[in-house]
Amino acid sequence: MSAAADTVTTAGRAPATGVVRIVRRLVAHEVRLLASIARWVARRPHGIGRGRAFSYGRGQGAMMFGFGFVCVLESVCMAVLLRNHPAVHRVVFTLDVYTLLLVVGMHAASVTRPHVLDDTVLRIRRAAHVDVRVPLAAIASVRRELVTTHEKRDGRLDLAIGAQTTITLELSSPVRHFTFLGRPKDLTTIRFHADEPEALVREIRAALELTRERTAPSTNPGRPA
């Protein structure tokens, strides 16, 4: 009887633990979005260090402005419709303001969290919810490639901006990535967007050459004459 009860209790705890984990991830994501607004205002990008930053959010600026305008318009319309219901209007207005903050935070996160390339790692990001660190040693090839149609495929991650990616990265060894809800995914191909793809591809290839030169076996010196 006790064993059966323990089994039921354990089964009940597992879904509850999963829900708590998802809620924590959602809250952490929204905190990062709101913090990105402060970084955007202060012009303090995140996680660059000694690396070189490459932006990707320029192509979505008009779209995010459109979302923001719709939020403001919706808030004005609801204020008119609910003018005789002040309690309900306060609740709706609070939700509208928070939604607008999240929209601004999405764009701010894209601006303050660029792709970063240093001597050992290429950090590929998208706003506050994707951050993949790819060791240079794991990169097999990189190319400038405009893709506008993205179908889900095992082992591939597509990070489109404005419905397009401009760089394709092929990996010689899988890189582990965790999805927004924490599911692990092994990547062998990453397609992502950069505002200046030619410059980023050129820098990645140069970094790969340096990495290969450092890791290449040294030749044995000949015998002295």
Residue, then its C-alpha position, 0 to 999 in steps of 0.5 A: m500500500s505504501a509503495a503504491a502511494d509513493t508511486v502515485t505521489t511521485a507521478g503527481r510531483a513530476p508534472a508539477t515540477g515540470v510546470v514550475r520549471i516552465v513558469r520559471r523560464l517564462v518569468a526569467h525570459e520576461v525579466r531579461l526582456l525588461a532588463s534589455i530596455a534599460r540596457w538599450v537606453a543606457r547603450r550597454p550591450h550584453g555579453i560582448g567582452r573582448g569579442r566582436a559584435f554583429s547585429y541582426g535586429r535591423g530587419q525587424g525594426a519596422m515590424m516591431f514598431g507596427f506591433g507597438f502601434v497596434c498595442v497603443l491603438e488597442s489600448v485607446c479603443m479599449a479605453v473608449l469602450l470601457r469608459n463606464h467600467p473604470a475597474v475593468h478598464r484599469v485591469v485592461f490598461t495595465l495588461d496593455v501597458y505590460t504587453l507594450l513593454l514586452v514588445v519594446g523589450m523584444h526589440a531592445a533584446s535584439v539590439t543589446r544581445p548581438h551575435v558575438l565572435d571571439d577567438t574560440v567561440l561564435r555566440i549566436r543569439r536571438a533576442a532574449h530566448v536563444d543563445v547558442r555558443v558554438p566552438l570554432a573547432a566544431i565549425a566545418s563550414v560557413r557560407r552566405e546564403l539567403v533562405t526565406t523558407h524554413e522547414k523544421r528538421d532534426g539537427r537544424l536550428d533556423l533563427a529567421i529575422g523578417a522571415q529570412t536567414t542569411i548565413t548557414l553554419e555547418l558543424s563537424s560535431p553536434v552542439r547541444h542547444f536547449t529550446f525555450l522550454g528547456r528541451p535539449k537538441d543536438l544541432t549540426t546545422i544553424r541558419f541565422h540572420a545578420d545585418e551584414p552577413e558578408a562581414l560576419v562570414r569573412e570574420i568567421r573564416a578568418a577566425l577558423e584559419l587562425t584556429r586551425e593554424r594554432t591546432a595544426p601539428s608542428t613539423n619535427p625539425g630536421r637533424p642538425a648538419 
